[in-house]
Amino acid sequence: MAMDHSGKISAITSGDVARAANVSQATVSRVFNNSDKVRAETVEQVKRAARDLGYTPNAIARSLTSKQTDMIAVVSVRFDNPFYQTLLIKISDMIAEMGKKVIFIQTQFDQSLDDILYKVMEYQVDGIVVFSAALSAKLLDKFTRIQIPLVIFNKYFDSRNFFSVSSDNLDAGRLVADHLAERGYESFGFISGKQLSQISDFRYKGYTERLGELGFAKCQVVAGDYSYRSGYEGLLEMKRKGALPRAVFCVNDLMALGAMDAARQVLGMKVPEDIAFVGFDNLEQSAWNSYQLTSVKQPIDEMVSHTFHYLKNKINKMETSGGYILLKCKLEERNST
């Protein structure tokens, strides 16, 4: 705080910082707007003066001038899967590298994603990243008109007006089928997800189509909801319907871990001697000695890199097109198969 001519305490201003640092007020403004036109020594000089005076730049006022808030919203439909927790850390690091801050919003399946994103847009964010969610045609049209950079992560749409980056889930399903067939398994199951249909359906389609090409026409299917509990209960439901298959592909690792526990703890089965499992996401927990789950590994770093370059180019008004990128997955083989 400073004292004016009348003896009243007033807030420290950028002018005070300029005088203390012996630079112009415009230079102070450029420093706090992260301009690359200021020498490193001057930047340090201005920031040191600001720290000494206790000056904090007004982000709201700056955003009104620059038309940018330096905030990027990240919206996740659910957050109980450790995969999305890891993803958020990587996306947050990416956003920090861009010199911006994260607004994180979580929603449930039964909430309207459109309503939530309309509220997010009220913050005048510089960009939005959405994890694995479907957007309505009406909302996509609005993004086209207001031109907020939008990335749909882990789900793909073919549109030049925004960008989506995803694993090639169809190919990943085929990868799992090939692996299990090569290991000599001859009966197969699938525990699906029921809400994020594009992800689940594509993994199922690739898996069953490839099994069919290899001469295996049947696949037992039960529905889960991407949670550990639904994988646990899903395997028991599969058992109630008849003989269990020798190999089960689960849409994500959480369900696979639940199914493995049900097989061992309730049904008294050995993995992989009696039944084999493959998951998806390659969670840290999958490598634990108690599981050693074979799992499909998504190219997260590559997906984040594409997201970074798209957002950076769009925010800096550089010519860039939308569309989508599909990236190949790899299989991390462990003892569950």
C-alpha positions in Angstrom: 0.0 0.0 0.0 1.1 3.6 -0.6 0.0 7.0 0.9 -1.4 9.7 -1.3 -1.0 13.5 -0.8 -4.1 13.7 1.5 -2.5 11.1 3.8 -4.9 8.3 2.8 -3.6 4.8 2.1 -4.0 3.8 -1.6 -3.2 0.7 -3.6 0.1 0.2 -5.3 -0.2 0.9 -9.0 1.8 0.0 -12.0 3.1 3.6 -12.0 4.6 3.0 -8.6 6.3 -0.1 -9.9 7.6 1.8 -13.0 9.2 4.5 -10.8 10.8 1.9 -8.5 12.2 0.0 -11.4 13.2 3.1 -13.3 11.3 2.1 -16.4 8.2 3.3 -18.3 4.7 2.3 -17.3 4.3 0.8 -20.7 7.3 -1.5 -20.0 5.6 -2.6 -16.7 2.5 -3.4 -18.7 4.4 -5.4 -21.3 6.2 -7.4 -18.5 2.9 -8.5 -16.9 1.3 -9.2 -20.2 4.2 -11.7 -20.9 5.5 -9.8 -23.9 8.6 -11.2 -25.6 9.7 -7.7 -26.5 11.3 -7.0 -23.0 14.8 -8.0 -22.1 15.2 -10.7 -19.5 17.1 -8.3 -17.2 14.3 -5.7 -17.4 11.7 -8.3 -16.7 13.5 -9.4 -13.5 14.0 -5.7 -12.5 10.3 -5.0 -12.9 9.2 -8.1 -11.1 11.6 -7.5 -8.2 10.3 -4.0 -7.8 6.7 -5.4 -7.8 7.6 -7.9 -5.1 9.3 -5.3 -3.0 6.2 -3.0 -3.2 3.7 -5.8 -2.9 2.1 -5.0 -6.3 -0.3 -7.5 -7.8 -1.4 -7.0 -11.4 -5.1 -6.8 -12.1 -5.9 -9.8 -14.2 -9.5 -8.8 -14.8 -8.5 -5.3 -16.1 -5.8 -6.8 -18.2 -8.2 -9.3 -19.8 -10.6 -6.4 -20.7 -7.7 -4.7 -22.6 -6.2 -7.8 -24.2 -9.5 -9.6 -24.8 -7.8 -12.7 -23.2 -8.3 -14.0 -19.7 -5.3 -16.3 -19.7 -7.6 -19.1 -18.6 -8.4 -22.4 -20.3 -11.4 -24.5 -19.1 -11.0 -28.2 -18.7 -14.3 -30.1 -18.5 -14.5 -33.7 -17.4 -17.7 -35.8 -17.5 -16.5 -37.9 -14.6 -13.3 -38.0 -12.5 -13.3 -41.3 -10.6 -11.1 -43.0 -13.2 -7.4 -42.5 -12.4 -6.8 -42.2 -16.1 -8.5 -38.8 -16.2 -6.6 -37.7 -13.0 -3.3 -38.4 -14.8 -4.6 -36.7 -17.9 -5.6 -33.6 -16.0 -2.1 -33.3 -14.5 -0.6 -33.5 -18.0 -3.1 -31.1 -19.5 -2.6 -28.7 -16.5 1.2 -28.8 -17.1 0.6 -28.1 -20.8 -1.6 -25.1 -20.0 1.0 -23.7 -17.5 3.6 -24.0 -20.3 1.4 -21.8 -22.4 1.4 -19.2 -19.6 -2.2 -19.7 -18.7 -4.3 -21.0 -15.8 -6.8 -23.9 -15.5 -10.5 -23.7 -14.6 -11.5 -27.3 -13.9 -15.2 -28.3 -14.1 -16.5 -31.7 -13.4 -20.0 -32.9 -14.3 -22.0 -36.1 -14.1 -23.6 -38.1 -16.9 -27.1 -36.9 -16.0 -26.2 -33.2 -16.2 -26.5 -31.3 -19.4 -23.0 -30.7 -20.8 -24.4 -28.0 -23.0 -25.7 -26.0 -20.0 -22.3 -26.4 -18.3 -20.3 -25.2 -21.3 -22.6 -22.2 -21.8 -21.7 -21.2 -18.2 -18.0 -21.8 -18.9 -18.2 -19.5 -21.9 -19.5 -16.7 -19.7 -15.9 -16.6 -18.2 -14.6 -15.5 -21.6 -12.0 -18.3 -21.4 -9.3 -18.4 -24.1 -10.0 -22.1 -24.8 -11.8 -25.2 -23.7 -10.7 -28.8 -23.4 -13.4 -31.4 -23.0 -12.6 -35.0 -21.9 -14.5 -37.8 -23.6 -17.9 -36.2 -24.1 -20.5 -35.7 -26.8 -21.6 -32.1 -27.7 -24.9 -31.3 -29.3 -25.1 -29.9 -32.8 -26.5 -26.7 -31.4 -23.6 -26.1 -29.1 -21.1 -27.0 -31.8 -22.7 -24.4 -34.0 -22.3 -21.8 -31.2 -18.6 -22.6 -30.9 -18.3 -22.0 -34.6 -19.8 -18.5 -34.3 -18.0 -17.3 -31.2 -14.7 -18.9 -32.2 -13.5 -20.1 -28.8 -10.8 -22.7 -29.5 -12.3 -26.1 -28.5 -10.5 -29.5 -28.2 -12.5 -32.7 -27.7 -10.0 -35.1 -26.0 -10.2 -38.8 -26.3 -13.2 -38.7 -28.7 -13.2 -37.7 -32.3 -15.4 -35.5 -34.5 -14.7 -34.5 -38.0 -15.1 -30.7 -38.1 -12.8 -27.9 -39.4 -14.2 -25.6 -36.7 -12.7 -27.4 -33.7 -10.2 -30.1 -33.0 -10.4 -33.6 -31.6 -7.7 -36.0 -30.7 -8.3 -39.6 -29.8 -6.8 -43.0 -29.6 -7.7 -45.3 -32.5 -10.2 -47.4 -30.4 -11.2 -49.5 -33.4 -7.6 -50.5 -34.1 -7.0 -51.1 -30.3 -9.9 -53.6 -30.2 -8.3 -55.5 -33.0 -5.0 -55.4 -31.2 -6.5 -57.1 -28.2 -8.2 -59.8 -30.3 -5.0 -60.6 -32.1 -3.1 -60.8 -28.7 -5.7 -63.2 -27.2 -5.9 -65.4 -30.3 -2.1 -65.7 -30.4 -2.1 -66.8 -26.8 -4.4 -69.7 -27.8 -7.7 -68.6 -26.3 -10.8 -69.8 -28.0 -13.8 -68.3 -26.1 -14.2 -64.6 -25.5 -16.1 -62.0 -23.4 -16.4 -58.3 -23.3 -17.4 -55.9 -20.5 -18.6 -52.7 -22.0 -19.3 -49.2 -20.9 -22.7 -47.8 -21.5 -22.4 -44.1 -21.3 -19.5 -43.0 -23.4 -20.8 -45.0 -26.3 -18.3 -44.0 -29.0 -15.3 -45.2 -27.0 -17.0 -48.4 -25.9 -18.6 -49.2 -29.2 -15.4 -48.7 -31.2 -13.4 -50.9 -28.9 -16.1 -53.6 -29.1 -16.4 -53.3 -32.8 -12.7 -53.7 -33.5 -12.5 -56.6 -31.0 -15.4 -58.6 -32.3 -14.8 -57.9 -36.0 -11.2 -59.1 -35.7 -12.3 -62.2 -33.7 -14.8 -62.9 -36.5 -12.0 -62.7 -39.1 -10.0 -65.2 -37.0 -12.9 -67.6 -37.0 -14.4 -66.9 -33.6 -18.1 -65.9 -34.1 -19.3 -65.6 -30.5 -18.5 -63.1 -27.8 -20.3 -62.9 -24.4 -21.2 -59.3 -23.6 -22.3 -57.6 -20.4 -22.6 -53.8 -19.7 -20.6 -51.9 -17.1 -20.3 -48.2 -16.4 -16.5 -47.8 -16.3 -16.3 -48.3 -12.5 -14.5 -51.0 -10.5 -17.8 -52.2 -9.1 -19.4 -52.6 -12.5 -16.5 -54.8 -13.6 -16.8 -56.9 -10.5 -20.6 -57.4 -10.9 -20.3 -57.7 -14.7 -18.2 -60.8 -14.4 -20.6 -62.4 -11.9 -23.5 -61.5 -14.3 -21.6 -63.2 -17.1 -21.2 -66.3 -14.9 -24.9 -66.4 -14.1 -25.7 -66.5 -17.9 -23.6 -69.6 -18.4 -20.1 -70.9 -18.7 -17.5 -68.1 -18.5 -15.3 -67.4 -21.5 -11.6 -68.1 -21.2 -10.6 -64.5 -22.0 -12.4 -61.2 -21.2 -11.6 -57.8 -22.6 -12.8 -54.9 -20.4 -13.3 -51.4 -21.8 -11.1 -49.9 -19.1 -8.7 -51.0 -16.4 -11.0 -50.2 -13.5 -13.5 -52.7 -14.7 -10.8 -55.2 -15.5 -9.4 -55.0 -12.0 -12.9 -55.5 -10.6 -13.6 -58.5 -12.8 -10.3 -60.0 -11.8 -11.1 -59.7 -8.1 -14.6 -61.2 -8.7 -13.0 -64.2 -10.5 -10.5 -64.9 -7.8 -12.4 -63.9 -4.6 -15.9 -65.1 -5.4 -15.5 -67.8 -8.1 -12.2 -69.2 -6.9 -10.5 -68.9 -10.3 -6.9 -68.5 -11.1 -5.7 -65.8 -13.5 -4.6 -66.5 -16.2 -4.8 -70.3 -15.8 -8.6 -70.4 -15.6 -9.5 -67.0 -17.1 -7.5 -64.2 -18.7 -8.2 -60.4 -18.7 -7.2 -57.4 -20.8 -7.9 -53.8 -19.7 -7.5 -50.4 -21.3 -5.6 -47.3 -20.1 -2.6 -48.9 -18.5 -3.2 -47.4 -15.1 -0.4 -47.5 -12.5 -2.5 -50.0 -10.5 -2.5 -52.4 -13.4 1.2 -53.1 -12.9 0.8 -53.9 -9.2 2.0 -57.4 -8.3 -1.5 -58.3 -7.1 -2.9 -57.7 -10.6 -0.2 -57.6 -13.4 -3.0 -56.7 -15.8 -2.3 -56.7 -19.6 -3.6 -53.4 -20.8 -3.8 -51.1 -23.8 -1.7 -48.1 -23.4 -2.9 -44.8 -24.9 -0.4 -42.3 -26.3 -1.3 -39.6 -23.8 1.9 -37.5 -24.3 1.3 -37.4 -28.0 -2.3 -36.5 -27.5 -1.5 -33.7 -25.2 1.2 -32.4 -27.6 -1.3 -32.1 -30.4 -3.7 -30.4 -28.1 -1.0 -27.9 -27.0 -0.1 -26.9 -30.6 -3.7 -26.5 -31.7 -4.7 -24.3 -28.8 -1.5 -22.3 -29.0 -1.9 -21.6 -32.7 -5.6 -20.7 -32.3 -5.1 -18.4 -29.4 -2.2 -16.6 -31.2 -4.5 -16.2 -34.3 -2.3 -18.4 -36.4 -3.7 -20.2 -39.4 -4.8 -23.7 -38.3 -7.5 -26.1 -39.2 -9.7 -28.3 -37.0 -10.5 -31.9 -37.8 -9.3 -34.9 -35.9 -6.2 -37.1 -35.2 -6.4 -40.8 -34.4 -3.3 -42.2 -32.7 -2.3 -45.8 -32.4 -2.2 -47.6 -29.1 0.3 -50.2 -27.8 -0.4 -53.3 -25.7 1.4 -53.6 -22.4 1.7 -57.4 -21.9 1.6 -58.7 -18.3 0.7 -61.9 -16.5 -3.1 -61.6 -16.7 -2.9 -63.2 -20.2 
